[in-house]
Amino acid sequence: MSIIQAQTISKSFQGRAILSDLSFAIDAGDRIGLVGQNGTGKSTLLGLIAGHIPPDEGEIIRAQSLVISTLGQRQLAYDHEGFAILENPTFVRMERHMRTLEACMVGTGGNELDLLIAEHSGIQARWEAEGAFDYSARLAKNLAGLGLTESQMHQTYNSLSGGEQMRVSLGRLLLERSDLMLLDEPTNHLDHDGLEWLQSYLQSRRSALVVVSHDRWFLDQVCGQIYELENRRLFTYRGNFSESRVQKSEREELLGATIDRLSQRIQREQDVTQTMLSHRKMKSYHSREKVVRKLKNDLETLQNQKNPKRRMTFTFLPPDGKKNKDRVLIESSELGIAFDRQLFEDVSITLKASEKISLVGPNGCGKTTLLEIILGQQEADDGRIRVYGDPVIAFMGQNVIFEDESLTVFEYLASAFPVSETLIRGRLAQFGFRDEAMVKRLRSLSGGERHRLYLCSLLEMRPDILVLDEPTNHLDIETRYLLEETLAAFEGAVLAVSHDRYFIGAISDYLLGFVGTRILAFDSYQSWFKSHKKWQEEQAIASAQSDVSDDDAMSAADLRRLRAEHRDSLSRITKMIKEYEDRRAAFEAGDAIRHAPEDYERYAALLVDLDDLYHQYFALEEAISEAWDD
């Protein structure tokens, strides 16, 4: 059953068409990956589906009572101001409202008290039905899966980084009850463990999903359909992303063959038409002319469906001079560093002139710190680094910062590499900057544009070593393909940090993977991830055994006594809750006319006590399950 039906919708901004004549349907339970080059309108389409943006033409029909939850790339889904990270602002406000109503009940009688009681009961029923009792515990579980530590969950919201704040918003959104989830780049700030957890979570949900992502592995695992935006049109494919690429290739091959046949037929018809004209057979000539005109219209329609050619052609110039490709450029031995904890220790790495190495590990393990040590930007606590032959090293970090953001794209490259205007324009065009894009101010560039421009400047350095920290983060899928092809053909050395499995597999000779505080060599992503998960399991077992050892330190008699006390307390609170619930039910079933004012005061106090008992019950039940159950 369709929950969304879009009929010939179009959207333009400032006179420029973004989407044209799109029609599609989303059924309950669909899992759709929305892909396309940056700027093709993916976020705009999500806004249209959600109803945040109206179409200029066409109509979007939503099923009655459809609940949609959305998360944008930059738009945080919640008002976090003044609330703890594990609090739900809506639930907190509901509790405050109930406390206010309870205070108003004191000294109030008659119809006014009845209205207060009814309002209080309605809010409390909603508060309970929406899962407020265990909300914090469920959110903490989600945030842990997305990679936040327990200490981060208890920080103030504003003290978190932008990526951590987005993970908080994503964790909250995943707890919402919805029929359709719209997620715009939810994988951007997740590490390997977070991606694995999110994949499993989304696979377990029954609600429909439309997700924008440039992570090809994630799309393969989560999606059963692919929607692709190209040339302002929407193309749909069955299956996951890899399957969609096969179908797309077949479609383009068939489309190309059809265009070729139609072009040949038009040429033949034009020849015949010209013959008719030369023989003065005007009736036949006009008839043929109509046929040619129709065929040309058909050809134009087909050509509009043809995908644009690649706009960029990354090319890194080879390092100066022909040298031994197996020569050692950088060699480290027994590196180690610690801050509040040991990040890594006893790390020995050798980077040769033509090697391409990916550095992998979870967030916070020390990947960026290791790069900074290798680049000489930070000193290690232990070990040493040797650099041979004064190699040219080009580095691109996760966030590209230009010294003068007021420069235009053209001015920046011209100031960094003063060559002819023709060469500069040609180089910028290779990286997708043409015409008006060349005069854009650096401050107005998107994340992907900033990375592309910086890559363009790195090209001119003719580096011996490229050091890249998450180079694909802001790049669309097509640009990632181009970068992978370029790095695979690059004649120098590459050391890259990445979470993108496809990118890692495409460019790497081998991997250096964090396993705890050690960094080991692996021949594939799968072999590293297996070792990483095994280490995590061993740590969990060791932690559990440590907890058991702490329990063993208590005498058996003391342990039995403590368990009995907890269970007695739980039984006592259960009986009190039943008694208080019976008293509440009796009061609410009684005749409001016969209630005296002091009866309502006692009723208000009863509600407060009952609420406290519920809190005690759930807190004690959680403590028992976590600390005492065998």
N, C-alpha and C positions, 0 to 999 in steps of 0.2 A: 504494500500500500504506500502510495506517495505521500510524503509529509511536506515536500516542497515541489512546486511546479513553476518553472520559469518559462515564460512565453515571449519570445522575440524581444528580449530586453537589450537596451543600448545605454551607454553612459559616456559622456564627454566632460572634460574639464578645461575651462578657458579656451573653448573652441576646438580642442584636440580630442578626437575620438579615441576612447580607451577600450571600450567593448562594443561590438556591433552585432545585433541580431542573434543573441544567444538564447537557445532553448534547451532545457534539460529538466530532469526529474531526480529527486533524491527520495529513496524509499527508506522505510524504517529498517534500521540495522545496517545500512550501507556504510562502507568504510572507504572513503574517497581521498586519494592523494591529489592535491592541486599543485601543479608544477608549471613552470614557464620562466623565461628570462626575467631578470629584474626590470621592473617598469612596465610589464605587460598587463598589470591590473589584477593580480591575485588578491591583494588586500582589499581592493575595491570590490571585487566579486564577493568576498566574505561579508563586507559591509552591506551589500545589496541583499544577500541571503538573510542576514540577521535583521534587516529592516532599518539599520542605522543610516543608510543612504538610499534615497529614492531613485529609481531608474528614470532616465529621460524619456524612454519609450518602452513599450511592453509592460508586462505585468508579472509579479511574483505572487503566487497563491500559496499560503501556508495553512497546514491542517489546523482545524479548530483546537484550541487549548494547547498548541505546540509550545513546548518550553525549550528555548535555545540558550546555551551558555557559550560565551565567547572569551577569547584571550588574544589580544593583539600583540604585536612585536614590542611596542613601547608603552602601550596603554595598560596600566596596572588595573586589575579587575576589581580592586577593593579600595575603600578608604581606610588606610591603616593608621591614620594620624591619631595618636593618643591611646592606641590599643597595643597590648602585648601581641607578639607574633602568633601565639597559639590561641588567641581569643578570636571569636567571630564577632565583628562589630554589631551585626544584627542581633545575635543572641544576647550580647551585653546590654544593648539598648532595651531589648524585651525584658530582661531581668530588672533593669532600673525602673522601667515602666510599672512592672508588677509591684516593686517595693513602694513606688509612689502611690499606687492604688491601695495597697495595704495600709499605708499611713492615712490615706483619705477615709478609709472605712472606719477608723477609730472616731467615735463621737458622731457618726452619721447613721441615720435610720430611714425607714420607709422606702419609698420607691427609689430614692437616690442611692441608697445602699444596695438595693437589688441590681441597679444598673452597674454599679461598681463591681459587684460580685460577678455578674455575667461577663463584663469586659475582662476581668482578671482570669476567669475560667477559660475564656476563649484564647487569651494570650498564652496561658500555661499549657493548654492542650496543643497549640501550635508549636510551642517551645519544645515540648516533649516529642511530638510527632516528627519534627525536623531533625531530631538527633542531637539536641544540645547537651544531653548528659555526658556523652562520651566523645564530643566533638574534638576536644583538645588532644585526646589520645589518638583518634583517627588521623587528625592533621599531622601530629608528630610522626606517625608511621609513614605518611605520604612524603613528608619533608625529608625524613631519613632516607627513603628510597630515592629521592631526587638529589641526594648528596649533601644536605645540610647536617652539620654536627649538632649535638645536643646543646653545646654552649652557644652556637649561633641562634638556635631556636629561642634562647632566653636573653639575647641581646635586644636592644631597641631596634625597631625596624629601620630607622634612618641610618644606623651604623652599618647596615649590610651594604655590600656592593650592588651595582645595578643587576648583575646576573643573579645574585642571591635573592634580591627582591622579586625578580621575575619568577624564580623557583617557588617562592612563597605564594605568589599569585596563582601559579599553576597548581600547586598542592591544594590550595583552597578550592579552585575551580573543579578539580577532579572529585571533590566531595559533594558538589551540587547534584541534585536530581534534575536531569534534563533528558529530552528526547533527541536532541541534536547538539553536538559539540563542534564548535568552530575554533580551530587552533591555528594561529599564525606563527610559524617558526618556533614551536615549543622546544625543539632540540638544541637551540643555539647555545645555551649555557650549561648543557649537561655533559658529564664525562661518560666514560664507558659503562660504569655501573648504573648511572642515572638513565642512560639510554636503554639499557637492558631492562631496568625496572619499569620505565614508562611503556616500553613495548609490551611487556607482560600485562601491565595494568589495562592498557587500551584493548588488548586482545580479550580480556575477561569481561569488559563492559558490553552491554547489549544495545546501548543507545547508538544512533547513527553518528558518523564522524566525517568531517571534512577538515583535512590537515594540510597546511602549507609547509613544505619542508624541502631542503636541498640535500638532505641526508639520504642517499640512495639505498643504503642498507636498511635504514629505518622504514622507508616506504615499502621495501620488499617484504618486511616482516609484518607490517600492520595493515596494509591496504589491499583491497580486492578490486578496486577500480582506480584508474588514473584519469584525471581531467587535465588537459594541457591547453594553456592559453598561448596562441600565436597569431600574429597579424590581426589582432582584435577579435579573433574567432575562438571558439572552444571545440577541441577535439577530444573524444572520449575513447578510452581503451579498457578492455576487460583484463583482469588479472593485476598482478603487482607491477612495480616499476620496471623490472627487468623484462617481464613479459610484454609490457607496453612498448618497449623499445623495439622488440621484434615486430610487433604489429605496425608500429609507426614506419619502420623501414619498408615493410611490405606495402603499406599504403602509399608511401612516397614513390616507391618503385613503380607501382601500378599507375599512380597519378602522372608520373613522368612519361611513361609509355603512352598513356592516353593523350597527353598534351602533344607528344611528338606525332602521333597518328592524326590528331585533329589539325595540327599545323600543316602536315603534308596534304591533308584533304583540302584545307583552305587554299593552299597554293595551287592545287589542281583546279579547284572551282574558279579561282581568279584567272587562271589561264583560259579556261573555257569561256568565262565572262568576257575576257578581252577579245577572244575570237568572235563571239557573238557581236560585239561592238564593231569590230573591223568589217564584218560582213553586213552591217546595218540591220541585223535582226533585233530590233529594239525591244519587241515584246519579250523575246527569250532573254535578252540582255537584262532587262529590269527584273525578270523573274529570278535569274541567276544572282543578281546583285542582292536581292532579298535573302537568298540562301546564304551567300557569303557573309552578310551582315549578321544573320543569326548565328552562324558558326563562329564568327569573331566574338560575339557576346558570350557564347558558351566557352570559348577559349579563355576569355578574360576571367570568367567565373572560376574556372579550374586553376588558372595561374594565381588567383587570389588565395587559393587553398594551399599553394605551394609554400613550404617553409622557407624563411629567409636564409640566405647563406650566412655562414659564420662571419660575424662582424669583426672579430679580433684574431690576430695571428701572433701570439706571444713568440718571441725569439730571443733567447739569451745568447749574446755573442760569446764565442769561446774565449777562455783565458789567453792572454798574450803569450806567444811563444809556444813551441811544441816541446813538451817535457814528458818525462816518464809518468804515465797515468797511475802507476802503482806506488809512486813515491808517497811517503808519509808527510802529511801537512800538520796535523795536530796529534799529540800523544799525551794522555793524562794517566796518572798512576795514583791509586789509593786516595782519591778525593773523598772528602767527607765534610758535611756542614750540619749544624743544628741551630734551631732558634729556641722556641719553647719545647721542642722535641727534636729527635734526630730525624732529619729528612732523608739523607742517604749517607752511606759510608763505604769505604774501600772500593771506589769506582775507578776502573781503568778502561779507557777508551782509546782506540786508534782510528783516526780518520785519514783515509788515503785519497789521492787526488781525484779519482773517478768514482768513489763510493757514494751511494745514496742511502742514508740511514733515517728511519723514522724512530722518534723517541715517544714511547707511549706509557701511560699510567693514569691513575685517577686524579681528580682535582685535588690540589694541595700536597701532592707527593714531592714536588720540587723540580718539575721539568723546566719551568722558566728560570728558576734559580740556577740549575745546571747550565743552561744556555748562557746566562750572564757570567758565570764563572769561566766558561770556555772562551767567551768574548773578552774577558778581562775587565768586565764591568763590576765584578764583585770578587772578593777573595774567599777561598775555601778555608775552613778550619784546619783541614788536614790535606796532605798530598801535594802534588805539583803538576803543572802543565808545561809542556814544551811545544813551541810553534816553530816549524821549519820553513826556511826559504822566504820569509816575509810575504805570506800569501795575502791577496786582496780578499777581504771578507765583507760580504753584503748581508745586512740583517734587516728583516721586517718583523716587527712585533705584532701583538694582537690588536693594539690600537695605534693607528698611524697618526702621528702629530707632525704638522708642518710648522716651521718656525714663523712664517708670515702667512697667516690665513687670509689676508686681504688680496693676495696675488690671484691672478687667473690661472687656469690650468696651463695655458700656453706660456705665460710669464714664468711660472714655476720651473718648467722644464728648460726654458731658454736661459734662466739665471743659473740653473744647476749645470747645464751642459751647453755652453755658447757655441752653437753651430748654425748653419744656415736655416732660414725660416722653412724652406722646403723640407729639409731633413727632419726638423722638429714636428712639422705638421704630419709628415709621413709616419713618424714613430708614434705620435698620439693616435693617429687613425688605426694603427695596428692594435692598439689597446682599447679601441671603441670610443675614442674621443674625436668627434667630427663636428665641423660647423659650429653651431651654437654651444656645444659642449666644451669647446676649447676656451671660451670666454667666461665660463662659470667660475665664480669665486671659490677658493678652496674651502671656505667655511660652509658653503652650501652643498658640498658633495656628500653623497650617501656613503655608508660604510664600504659598500662594494666598489664605488667609484674611487674612494680614497686608496683602497688596496691596489686597484688596477693602476692608478697613476704612480703609486710608489713602486710597484713592480716595473713600470716603464722606466723610472729613473734608475732602478737597480740594473736594468739591462745595459745601460751605458757604462757601468763600472767595469765591465768585463771581469767579473769576480772569479777567483779560484774556488771560493766556498760560498754557498748560499745557505744562510741560517734563517729558517722560517718558523715563527711561532703561531700556530693555528692559521695558516694562510688561506684556508677555504671558508673561514667563518662567515664572511660577508659576500661570498661569491655564489651566483646561481649555478645550476647544474651544468649548463652549457659551458660556462666559463671554467668550471672545475675540470671538465673534460680537456679543455684547451691547456690549462695549466699542467695537468698530468702529462699530456703529450709533450709539452715543452720541457718539463723537468726530466722526463725519460730520455729526451734527446740531448739534454744539456751535457757538455763535455767536462764540466767541473764537478766538485763534490757538493752534496746536499745533506744538511742535517735539519730535519723538520719535525716539529711537535704537531700532532694531529689526533683528533678523535674520529676522523672520517675513515671508515674501514676501506671503502673503495679507493680513496686517495692513497692510503697506506699501501694497499696491495699493488697499485699501479706504478708507484715511483720507487719502491724500496728494494734494495738488495737484501737487507735484513733489518730486524727491529732490535732496539734496545728498550727493554721493558722493565718498569719498576715492579718488583715483587717484595713488598715490605720496604725495608731500607736498602735493599740490594738492587743493582741494575744488571740484568743478564741479557745475553744475546739470544734471539729467537728467529726462526726462519719464516714464521707466519704470525698473523694476528691471532689466529685461533689457538696456536700453541702458547702464546703469551697469556691470553685471557684465561685459558685453562689453569695455568700455573698461578695466576693472580687470584682466581676464585678458590683454588685449593688452599692458598695461603690464608685467605679470609676465613675459610672454614676452620682451619687449624687455630687461628686466633680466637674464633668464637668458642671452640671446644676448650681451649686453654683458659679462657675467661670463665666459662661455666664450671670447669674444674676448680678454679680459684674460689668461686662462690661456694662450691660444695665444701672446699677445705675450710672456709670461714664457718660454715654451718657445723662441720665436724669439731671445730674448736669448742663449741658449746656442748655440754654434757647431754647425753641422750634424754635424761630425765627433764632437764631444763627445756630442751627442744620440744618434748611432748607437752610440757606444761604451757609453753608459749603458744603452740598450735591450738591447744584446747581453749586458751583464753581468747584467741582470735575468733574461733568458731562460736564460743559462747556469746561474744559481743555481737557477732553477726546475727545469731538467733534472737538475741534480745532486741536488736534494732528492727528485725523483721516483724516481731510481735507488736512492737510499738507502732510501726507503720500501719499494720493491719487495724490496730485499735483506732488510730487517728483517722484513717480512711473511712472506717465505719462511722465515726462521729461526724465527719464531713458529709458523708452520704445522707445520714439521718437529718442533719441540719438543712441540706439543700432539698430534701424531699418533703420537709415540713411546710406548713402554711406560713408564708412570709408575714401575713397580717398579725399572727400571734407572737412573732418574735419581738422581744423587747430590745431596746438599744444596747443593753449590756450583752445580750446574746450575740449581736453582730461584732461587738468588740472581742468577745471570746472566739468567735469564728475567724476573725482576722488574725488573731494571735495563733490560732490552730494552724492556719495556712502557712504562717512563717515557720512554726515548729516542724510541720510536715515537710516543708522544703529542706530544712536543715537535716532532717532524718534521712531523706533521700541522698543528700550529698554525703553524709556519713556512710550510708550503706554502700554506695558505689566506690567510695574511696577505700573502704575496708575490704570489699570484694576484690578490688584490683590489687591491694597489698597482699591478700591471701594467695591469689593466683600467681603473682610474681615471685613471692618470697617463700611460701610454705608448702604449696602443692607438690607432691612427689611426681 
